[in-house]
């Protein structure tokens, strides 16, 4: 799992990002498949709250735990 974090740090330092598209079930815990979206996350959280106030649509599966 730490290699994913290391690769993500290198990608971000180079101005890029790293998204995990295929992972084993054993590695699911502790690895966020998405790169942190930055300040846009707050806007996405507000939209999610507006359109899915009961958090029934795929909770926690999108970037930032949305």
PyMOL commands that set and color helices and strands:
alter all, ss='L'
color gray80, all
select helices_A, chain A and resi 2-13+25-27+40-51+63-65
alter helices_A, ss='H'
color red, helices_A
deselect
rebuild
show_as cartoon
